Amino acid sequence: MRVSLFITCFNDTLFPETGRAAVAVLERLGHQVEFPPAQTCCGQMHNNSGYQREALALVRRFVAVFRDAEAVVIPSTSCTMTVRTQYLHLAGMAGDQRLLDECAALAGRVYEFSEFLTRRLGVADVGAYYPHRVTYHASCNSLRGLHLGDGPERLLRAVTGLEYVELPGIEGCCGFGGTFAVKNADVSTAMLADKVRAVLETGAEICTAGDNSCLMHIGGGLSRGRTGVRTVHIAEILAATEAVP
């Protein structure tokens, strides 16, 4: 299959290793991965901050870049939600029927990374090796938007050497929420403290998730507390092998 990879601006700027890991997994499974160089931000930040009309230019650009893609894979739950659902709202708000039709047609071919593996490809074991005790944080978008279910957990449990441990209160938000963490810092910090305590209760070495924004927030709390627990995107875990740890 020809897979078009959308690397979010967050990953491109701060966590480029996530994109490389996603490519490694997809190519290991025999798929052709392309990276359209004209891609930019999906517009999530603008839309979530109330700048919906300004986000429309990014919606149009995304649709133009990925219009002919067989499948678009995004290693971010929040950006996947933006493209799949918010684009329809934005196009409708603009009264642009052609854009609305194009967004609707594209939405069915847009997948979050783990979702693409489990639901589109129907695989769980991707040949990974990761000898660590790992817990998984389910982002709000993965739980209540994309409804990923146990897909990420099945991928992790199939990794050779990995000891999976469930996260207490997995349904709880980590407190990041993009600009929410800035505008509501005290509430965000309290939510983060609850999430960090839950991670530490598991005794895990690694906390993983499908969104680096959550992991940056959780990782900051774990680092400031000098806990020794690291955060790693699920794509990086699945990319690891005995040959390439």
N, C-alpha and C positions, 0 to 999 in steps of 0.2 A: 504494500500500500504506500502511496505517496502522502506523507504527513507533513503538514506545514506547521512549524513551531512558532508560537507567539511568545516572545520573552518579554515579560512585563518590565516597565521602566524601573521598578523597585529591584528586580533581580538583576537587570542589566547594570544598574549603578552600584548596588551593594553586594549582591550574591550571584556573581556570574557562574560560579561552580554549579549552581542548580541547573542552568541551561545545558551545560556540558554533560551533566549527569543524565538528563532527560534524553539527550541525543544518544548517549552510550547505550541506554536501555533499549530504546526504539530500534537502533541499528543492530543490536544483539539479537533482537527478535525478527530481524530480516526486513525491516521497513526502510524505505528511502525517506530521509528527513531533509527538508529544505527550510531555509531561513530567509524569507523575503526581506531584503535590506531596507525597503521603503517603510516598514512598520514603525510605529511610534507608540505613544501612550494610548491606552484604550479609552481614557477619559473618566475613569472611575473617580479620581480625586476631584475633578471639576464638578461632576454630577453630585457626589456626596456632600460637597461644600456649598451646594446651591447654585452653582454656575452652569445650569443646564443648557442654556442656549450656547454658551461657549464650548460645551462638550460636543455639540453637534458636528463641528468641523472634524473632530477626532473620530466620531462615529462614521462619518462619510469616508474618511481616509481608511479606517479599518476595513470597511466593506469593500472598498476599491482594491485594497491590497490582497484580501483573502477571498474575493468573490469566486474564483475558480478552484479553490482548494478542495481536495477530496475529503480531508479531515483537518481541523485546526486543533492543536493540542496546546494547552496553557498550564504551566506548572504553578497555578495560583487559583485557589477557590474563589476569591473575591473578584478577580478580573474575569473569570469564567462567568460568574453570576452577572456581572455588568454587561458583558457581550450578549449573553443569552436572554436576559430579561429586561434590563434597563434600556438597552438599545431600542426595543419595541416601544417603550414609554416615551423616549426622547423623540423618536421619529414621529410617533403619533402626536406628540405635543407640537411638533413643528408643522404638522399638517402636510407632511411630504409622503404621499401614498407610495410613490416609487421606492423611496428609501425604506419605508415600513415593510414593503413586500420583500425587498432585498435582505433586510435584517431577519425577517421571519424565515426566509429560505436558508440563510447562513446559520441560524441558531441551531438547527438540527444536526449540523456538522461540526459544532464546537464542543470540545470535551476538556474537562479538567484532567490532568495527567493520570492520576490513579484510576479515574473513571474510564478513561480510554482503554487502559489495560484490562480492567475487569469486565466492563460492560460491552465495549466495542470489539475487543480482541478475545474476550473470554478466557483470559489467562490469570493465574495467581502466582505460579512459580516462574520467575524470570531469570533464574540461574544465579541469584545473588548469594553472597557469603558475607556475613557481618556478625562476628562473635562478640556481641555486646547485649546487655540487658536494656531493653528499649520500651518506652511507653509512648502512647500516641495521643496528641491533643487534637480534637475535632473542632475545627473553626466553626463559627456561627454559620457562615455561608455553606459549609459542607454539610452541616446538620439540617439547617432549616431552609436552605435555598436549593442546593443541589441534591440533597437527600442521598448522600453517598452510601449510607448504611454501613455494612461491615466490610465493604470493599477494601479500604486501606488496611484494615486489620488482617484480612485474608492474605494480602500481599506480604505483610510483615511476618505473619506466622509461617509463610512458605520459605522464608529466607534461612538458609543453612547457617547454623551457629547462633542465630538470634534467639534470645529469650524474651518473649513478649509478656508484658505485664499491663493489665488494664489500669487506666487512670481513674481514680475516684472522682465522681462528679464531672464526668467527661462532658456533660451537656452544658456546663457553665462557661460563659465567655471569659476570655483572658483579660479583657479590659482595653484592648488596643483600639479596634474600631476606627482606624485611620485618624481623622481629625478629632474624634471623640477623646482620644488620649491627651490631646492638647487643650481642647476646650473644657474638658471635665477631668482635670488632672487628679484631683483628690479621689474621685470615684474610681477612676481608672487604676490608680495605685492600689486601692483597697481590693479591687477585683483581681489584680495581678498577684497580690499577696496570697489570696485564697488559692489561686492556680499554682503558685510556686509551692505552697504547702502540700497540695495534692501530688505534685510531681515528686517531691521529696519523700512522701509516704510510700511510693512505689519502690524506692531503692534503686531506681533506674540510673544507668550511666548516661543515657541519651533520651532526650525528649524530641520526638519528631512530629511533623504536621505536613499538610499540603500547601501551606501558605507561609512564606518567609516573613510577612509582616507580623503575624502572631509569634513566630519563632524569635524575631528580633526583640519583641516586647518581653516574652517569657525569658529569653536568654539574658536580657539585661537584668531582670530580677534575680536570676540564678547566679549571674556573675557578681553582682553587687553583694550578694550574700555569701560569696566565696564558697559555694556549695560543691564545686567540682563537676556538676552536671552540665553537659553540653547540649546544644540544640542543633539538629541536623535535618534538612529537608528530606522527605521520604524518597525523592528521586535519587539523592546521593547514596542512601542506604541501598536502594535497589540496583544502583550502578556498580556497587562494590562487588568484587569477586576475590577468590583466593589469589589470582594472578595480579589483580589490580585492587589492593585493599583500600 
